Amino acid sequence: MSLTVSSSPSPFVAAVEPITESDEQIRHALDQAEIPPLLPALAYLTGDLSLLKPELRPDPMLLALPQGGLTAQQQEAARKIALGVLIRYRDDGCRPAPPPSDAKLQQILEFAVGGSEMAAYLPLLEEELAYRGEDRRGPGWTKADLAPDVDFNVVIVGAGMSGILAGHRLKQAGVPFVILDKNGDVGGTWHESVYPGCRVDNPNHNYSYSFAQRHDWPLHYSTQDVLDDYFRQCADEFDVRKSIRFGASVLSATWSDDDSSWTVTYRTQDGAEQSVTASAVISAVGQLNRASWPKIEGIPLFAGEYFHSAEWRHDVDLVGKRVAVIGTGCSAVQFVPEIAGVAGEVLVFQRTPPWLAPTPDYHDAVSPGLTWLFGHLPTYSELNRFAIFWRMGDAAIDSVRVDPEWESDGGSVSAINDFARQMLLEYYNDQFGDRPDLLEKVTPHYPVGAKRIVRDNGIWARTLKRDNVQLITDPLGEINPSGILMADGHQHDVDVIIYGTGYQASNFLTPMRITGRDGLDLHEQWAGDARAYLGVAIPGFPNLFCLYGPNTNIVINGSIIYFSECGVRYILGLVRLLLDNDARALEVRRDVHDRFNEAVDAENKRMAWGWSSVNSWYKNANGRVAQNWPYTLLEYWQRTKQPDPSDFELTR
């Protein structure tokens, strides 16, 4: 296994450039380097593993901190080593050493993440990091080779991240498809979420397709417009746009037992209903795309303007207005600082405070020096992606796993979870220590990881301390024509109300009506408690496959794009299973589905989000964690690499 230095499957990445810059220019670039992947990249480049100095190896407990928790002295020592190596590399004509053996590569990767065992991860990382310059998650087969005479086509619902990906893979396999999307362009939630301050909370060098990586992201955490543009470019580069019907709101999908086919009915922008018939349906509608309105009496009675942050009203002028914001989740923490600068007064109503994760570079542009290093130091960008993948992935999952022997006061679930809590409390004290009144209100009293953690670079404290911002934590009563009446009878008159109350994450595949075998209604079967095998397949619904389905959300560990790539490969494997066996229908066995869900439920109860009673969108109306995957990223990759035919019933 080796990393490529000459080519890339990504349409966004050029070949690595030779170094022609002066010693001083290289030194200046290194001043802006991400240090944890630097020495590993140099060891790969030169074949000299002695560069991996033990005293400069990151502490695995501190990987989430800036620069992996390395001290200023350690960082400077790494830069000094790097400068010498890059000068010699330049002067020798920029000729990299032969790729290291797998054993040496394992040592390089393990150093980058502080010594964690990497042997089991090498095949996964070869795919995720595009090591050989290949798209290693492509189908590797075509319909023309397997079943050229079989009439088989697919309808994909949704042209967001997962829908574009599914279309790309089906196109590679030569399987005809059409994508239906209610919007006027691709991008899904990144096309729809246009509230001020909207940005991704996953570093963009990780939040991107493995086969369409970019080394030149302008920001560490891209804004909505940058991601919207990325997915538009992907749709164009993969040539799937011509297969998309925009302005098509899917109403229903109905399975025919007689024909072994799906009929998908949709409404066009002019109100007409049309339908398309397909052999299989892939739902790529996501979890975070439909606004969740709070259960507060009187919402329609308000005489002023009101809207949900997921449906932002840019026509509503907030300048000088008295604005109420209900909710303090991820979206609110992003848009409240934006509107506080123009509104006359902002009243922020909080039910449960979020845990804030200190992220100093959250709003920062990627420095020119770091961008230069990505383009000139072979494998550095890939190893940086790996460092992000690991510290946000399986390195973090133990911190939210319940230790049954841990004596908890309700604020932590294990020693390591309590360690994370104490580190975050230090951040809270640093940010709010001069305002004890705010510190008391914003400090969570539930375990880290029980709710979605919110990234922060200090802007939340600065916003709440503004003279025109007030944080209110008293219970709400109801909405009336002039504003908000609190439970204690106090009235807050406002001009505008913005509901930052999240999404209907647990209402999977709504508002579509899905009718399966023998007329079975999917939403009646689920009864508000959505379940699927590996988040993909549902008993009673042949040839229906889900992406970002039940129990495939990730909490603190990684990028959802990774999960979609795994899910799409699994679905392509199921399509191949159909074609290989000349089968008309494929359906997951009920016992397989049920055993899987029993195991997932049990494991979720052993995680902070399942153990804690705090309210969160991870749980559905029945109190079950219907969103989250409680295992490692490695396990999902292993289980979705290829389908086990014995898990399914085939109708030939």
N, C-alpha and C positions, 0 to 999 in steps of 0.2 A: 504494500500500500504506500502511496506517495502523493504529495501535493504537486499539482501542476504549476509550472512557472512560465509557460509559454502560451497557453490558450485557455479559453474559458467557455462554458456553455452559455454564460450569461450574455444577453445582448447589450448589457450596460457596462461591461468591464473590458477595458482595453488590455493589451499585453503589458507585462511589467516593463517599465522603461529602464534603460541603463543609467547609472549614476554618473553625472558629469559635473555636479556641483562641487564647490570648494569645501575645504575642511570646515570653514566657519559656517557655511550654509548647512552642511550636514549637522553640525553641532546645534545650530538654531532649530532645525527640525526635531532633533532628539529632545530638546527642551519641552516639546509639546507631545511627546510620545506617551502611549499607554504602555506602562512598564511590564505588567505581568506577562504579556505574550512576546515581549521584545527579545529576551535572551533565548527563549525557545525557537523563535524565528531565525535567529542568528545561528543557533546550533544546527537547525535544519539546513540552512544555507551553506554552512561550511563543513558539516559533518563532524564538527568538533564538540563533543558533548561535555568537554571540560569547561565550556562556557557556562554550563548550568551550575553556578556556584551555590552550594547548599545554604550559605548565609544570605543569599538573595532570593531564595524560594519563598513565595507567598505563604502566609499562615492560612490554612483552609477555613479557620473560624472567622477570618477577617476579609474574605474574598468580596463580600458585598460592599465594603468600604471603598472610597476613591483610591485608585492605584492599588487595589487589593490589600490595603492596610500596610503597605510597605512604608517604612520611614523615609524621611527626606534623604538621610544618608544612604540608605539602600538604593533609593531611586537614582541618586547621583552616581553611585558606584556602577549601576547597570548602564547608565548613559555613557560613562567613561569607557566601559568595555565595548559598548556598541559603536562608539565613535571610531575606536581603533579598528574594529572588524570591518566597518563600512568603508573606511579609507583604504584598507588593504584590498577589499573586494573591488572598489573602483579602480585602483591602480593596477590590479591584475586583469582588467578587462571585463569585469562583471560576469565571471564564469562561476556558476554555482557548482557545488560538489554533487556527486551522484545522490539520488534519493536514498535516505537511510533505510535500513531494514525495519521490519515491523517491530522488532524488539527495541531498536533505538527510537523509533517513532513513539512507542509507548512511553519510554523514559522522557521524551520531550514533552508529550502531552501531560504526563503526570507532574512534571515540574511546573507547568503552567498553572495547574490547579492546586498546587500545594501538597502533592503526594498521593492524591486519591487513586485507587486502583482503576486502570483504564482498559484492561485487556478485553473485557466483555463489550466495551463501547467502540472498539476499533472499526468493525464493519458498519455500525451506525454512523460513525463520524466520517467514514469514507464517503457516504452518501450526503450527509448533511453539509459537509464543507466542500463538496465538489472537488475532492482531492486530485483526481486524475483529469480534471477538465472535462468530465463527462456528466451527462444527466443520468445519474445512476438509479433514479426512481421512475424512469420512463417504462412503459409497458413491456418493451422487448419482444413484442409480437404484433401481428396485424390480423385483422379479420380476413383479409384476402388470403393469408396463408392457412388460417384455421378453418374458415367456413365461408368461402367466397360466394356460395349460392344461397346462403341463409339470409332472409330478410330480417334485419335486426337494427333498430334505431332507439335513440334515447332522448328523453326530454329532461332538461336541467331547469330547475326552478331557482332563479336568482343568478345575477351576473356580478356578484361581489367577488371577494377574494377566492372563495371556494368554488364558485361557479365557473370563473375564468379558468381555474386550475383543472376542474373536471373536463371542461371543453377542450383544453389543451391536450390532456392525456387521451381523450377519446379520438381527437384528431390524429394524434400520433399512431393510434391503433387502427385508424381507418374505419372507425365506427361512426355512422351518421348520427348527428345530434342537432337539436335546436335548444337554445337557451331563451327562457321567457323571463322578463324582468319588468316590474311595474314602473321603474324610473326611465328617464330619458338618456341615461348613459350608464356605463359600468361603474363599479366601485362599491356598491352596496352601502354599508354603514359609513364608509369613508366618502361617499358621494352625498349622503343624506345629512350627516352630522355637521352642520355648518354653524354651530354656536361659537361665539367668540372664545378664543383660547383653546379650541379643540386640538388635541395632539395625542399621539400614541404614548403609552406608558411603558413600552418595551423598546430598548435601544434598537435603532433601525438597522444596525449592522447584523442584528439577529432577526428583526421583524421584516423578513423578505423571503421570497421563494429561494430554496437552496440552489436551484438551477438558474435563477435570475438575480443573483446578488449584485449589489452596487458597492463599490469602494469609495464613491464620491458623494455620499449622502451629505446634504448641506448642514443638517442639524443632527445632534446625537439622538434626539427624540422628535421625529418629524411632525410638523403640523398637518392638519387635515388636507390642505391644498396640495402639499407635496405628495402625500400618500395617494390622494385621488389621481394625481397626475401619473404616479408610478403604475397604478393598476390600469389606467387608460393606455399607457405605453405597452404594458404587458399584453393587453387584449389585442393591440395592433401587431406587436412583434410575433405573437403566437397565432395570428390570423384567425381569431375566433369571432371577431366583431360581426363579420358577415353572417354568422349563424345565430345572431341574437335578435329577438323581436322585442323592441323596447315599447314601453307604454302598455305592457301586457300584464294585467293583474290576475293571477291565477285564482280561480274560484273553487275548483274541485278537480279531483283526480279519481277516476273510477276504474276498477279492475274488472275485466270480463273473463269469467271462468271458461266460457266457450271459446273465445279467441286467444286467450292468454295474452292479453294486451291491456294497456292503460289508455284511457281517453282523458285528456287533460283539457279542461274548459277554462277559458280566460276572457276577461273583459278588456277591450281596447280603449284607447283614450276617447274615442267618440261614443263610447257606451255600448257598442255592439259586442255580442258574445260569439266567440269562435272556439274551435276545438282542434286538437291535434292528437293523433293516435301514435303510441310508441310501445316498444317491447319492454322498456324499463323506464323508471323515473328516478332521478336523483334530486333530492331536496337539498338546496344550498342556500336556504333562507336565513341561516344564522340564528343566534340567540338574542343579540342586542340590537334589534332593529325596529321594535314596536314600543312606543312610549307606555310607561306604566303610570297611571294617574293614581294619586293617593285616595284612600277611602275617607274623605273629609266631606261632611255635609255642606251643601250650599255652593259648590264650585261654580255652577252656571249662574248663580245669583249675582256674582260680582259685576258691578256696573262699569268698571274700567277694563283695560286690556289685560288678558291673561293667556299664557301659552306654556307648553312643555319645552324644555331645553332641547329635546330630540326633534322638535318641530319649530325651530327658532323663527320668530317673526322679526325679520330685519326691517319691516315697515313700521314697527313700533318704536317711536323716538323715546329714548330713556334719558335724554339730556335734562338735567335738573329735576327729574321725577323722583318721587318717593317709591322705591321698588322693594317688594317683598320677594325673597327667594326661599322656597321651601325645599329643604334637603341639603346635605353637606357631603355627598358622595363624590366620586371621581369627576363627574361633569361639573358640579357646582364649584369644586375647588379650582377648576380650570376657568370657568366663565365669570365667577364673582369678582376676581381681581380685575378683569377686563371692564366690567360695567361699573365698578366702584369709582373709576376715574372720570366717568361722565355723569352718573346719576347724582341727584342732589343728596339722597340718603338711601342706604341699602340696609334692610332688615333681614338678617339671615336666621331662619328658623331651623334649628337642629334637633333631631330626635336622638341620634346616636353618633358620637364623634368617631371619625375614622382614625386609624393608625397612619401616621405620616412617615414615609421613608425618605430620609435625607438624600437628595439627589442634586448635588451642586450644579451639574451640567445640564439640568433638565431643559432649560430654555436656550442653551448655548449652541452656537454654530461649531461645527467641527473645524478645528484650527487648520490653517494652511499647512503647517508642518506635519501634522498627523496625516492629512490627506496626501501629502507628498510621500510620506513613508509607506502608506498603503499602495501607492503606485510604483514605488521603486524598490522596496524590500520584499523579495519573493516570499510568499507564504505568510507574511505579517498580517494581512487583512484576514486571511482564513483562520489563523491562530487567534486573532482578536475575536472573531466570531465564535470560535470554540470556547474561549474564556468566558464570554457572555453566556453562551449556551449552557455551560456547566454551572456557573455561579447562580444563574437564574433557574436552573433546571434541577437535576437530581441532587446537586449539592445542598439544595435548600429544603428538600422535602422532610428530612428528619427533624427540622426545626419546628414543624407543625404536627408531628406525630405524637399521640398521647402516650405518656409513660404511666402505666397503671399503678406504679409504685410511688409516683410523685404526689406529694401532699400539696394540693392546690387550694388557694383561696378564691378560685374562679378567674384569676388573672393570667394564668399560664398553665400549660399542660405537660411540661417536662423541664428539666434543668436547662437544656439548650434553648427551649422556648422562652424560659424566664431570662436567660442571658440576652436574647434578642429584645425582650421587653425592657430590660434595664438599659440597654444601649439606646433604644428609642426614647425612653424617658429622659435620658440625658439630653437628647435633641430637643424634646419639649421644654425642658428647663432652660436650655440655651435660648430657645425662640420666644418663650412666653414668661420667663422668670421675672421680668420687670412688670408683668401684669398678672398678679396672683388671681384676680377675678377671672381672667381669660384662661389661665392655666388650669384652673379647676374645671372649667366647662369643656375644654378641648381634650383633656386626658382620658383615654379609653380605660375601661375597667374589665375588659374581656381579653382573651388571649390573642397575641399577634397571629394573624392568619385566619381567624374566625370569620372576619369580614374582608372585603377587598381592601388591600393596602393602597394608599394614595401617595404618589410621588410628590415631593415638595422641595423647592430650592430656597425656602424662606419666604416665599411670596404670600403664603396663607397667613402667617403671623403678621406680616406687614400690612396685609389687607384688613384683617380683623382689628388692628390697632388704629386704623384710620378714624378720624373724627366723624366721618359720615357713614361709618359702618357699625352696626350693632348686632351682636350675636345673642339670640334668644333661645333658651333651652326649656322654657316652661311648656307644658302640654297645650296643644292647639285644641280649640273647641270646634268652631265652624267658620265657614266663609259667609260673609253677608255682602250686601251691595257696596258698602264703603271700604271693606277690607277684611281683616282677620279678627275674629273674636276668640280670645283665649279661654281655656277651661275655667280659669279663675274669674272670668268676667271682664278682663281688661281688653279694650278695643285698640287695634292698630289700624288706623286709616291709611290707605296707600293708593297710589295711582295705577300701579302695574303689579301683577303677581306672576312670577316665573316658577314653574314646578320643575325642580331638578331631582326628580324622584325615580330615575332609572328606567329600566325596560322590563317588558313582560318575558323575562328570560325563561321561565318554566312553562310557558304556553307554546310548546313546540308545534311547528307547522300550522299555527293559526294565522289568519282566519280561514285557511283552506279546509274544505271538507274532503276527507280521504276515505274512500270506500274500497275495501279489500275483498278477499275471497268470501263467497257466500253472503255478500252484502254487508260484511262487517264494517262498522263505522269506527275509524281509528280513535277519534276523541271519546267515543263512548267506551271503547276498550280501555283507554288510558284513564278515563275518569279523573282527569286532572293530575295524574301521576305518570308522566311519560317515561317509558323504558324502551331500550333497544339493546341488541347484542353488539357489543363493542361500539355502541353509539350509532350503528349503521343499519342493522337489519331487524325487522319486527315480525314475529310470527303472525300468520294470517294475512300478510301483505306481500305477496310474491313480487319479486323484481322491483321492489321499492327500497331505495337506499338513502340514508341520511348522512349529511356532513355537518359537523358541529352539532351532532345530535345529543340525546340525553347522556349525561355523565362523561362528556368529553371536554368540559371546560377545565382550564388549568388556573390555579389560584396564584401561586407565587413562583411556579416552576416552568417558565418558558414561553414560547411564542405559539399562538393558536395556528399560525401558518404551518408549523411543524405537524400539528395534529391533522390538519386538512391534507397535507401531503401523504401522511400515513393512511388516512381514510380513503383518499382517492385511489391510491395504489391497491388497497384492499378491494374496493369496488371494481376496479379494472380486473382484479383477479376473479371476482365473482362473475363478471361478464365473460371472461375467458372460460370459466367453468361451464357456463351455459353453452357457449359455442363449441367447446371441446366435446361435450356430451350430447350435442344435437338436442338440447333440452329446451322446452318452451317456457318453463317457470322454475324458479329457485326460491326456496323459503327456509328461513332458519328454523330448526327444530325447537319446539316449545321447551323441552327439558333443558336444552343447551342454553337457551335464552334465560330461563328462570334461574339455573345454577349460577350463571354469570352475574345476574342482578343481585342474587342473595349475597354473593361474595363481595360485590361492590358496596352494597349497603352496609355490610359488616365492617368493611375497611373504612368507609367514610365515617362511621361512628368512632373509629380510632384516630380520627384527625381532628384538629382544632375546630374546624367548621362544623363538624358533626357532633362533637362533644359539647360545645358551648351552646347556650340557649339564646345568645344574642341574635337579634333579627338580621337577616341578610337575604340577598337575592339568590344565594346558593340553594335555598330551600324552597320547595313549592308550598302550596296552600295546605298540604297534608303534613308539613313539617319534615318531609323527606328531602335529603340532599339529592336532587335530580340533575344537578348541573355538573358536579365536579368529578374528575378522575383522581382517585386516591392513591394510585400507584406511580411508579417511576415512568419517565419518558421512554426509557429503554424497554420497559415491559410493553408499552403500547406499540412500539416499533416491532418488537418480536412477535406480538400477537396479530399484527396486521400485515406482516410481510407477505404472507400468502394465505389464502383461505384453506381451512381443513375441510375437505369435501364431506367428511362424516358429520359435520355440524349442520348440514343442510339436507333438505329433501328436494330432489329434482323430479320434475315432470317431463318425461321424454315424449 
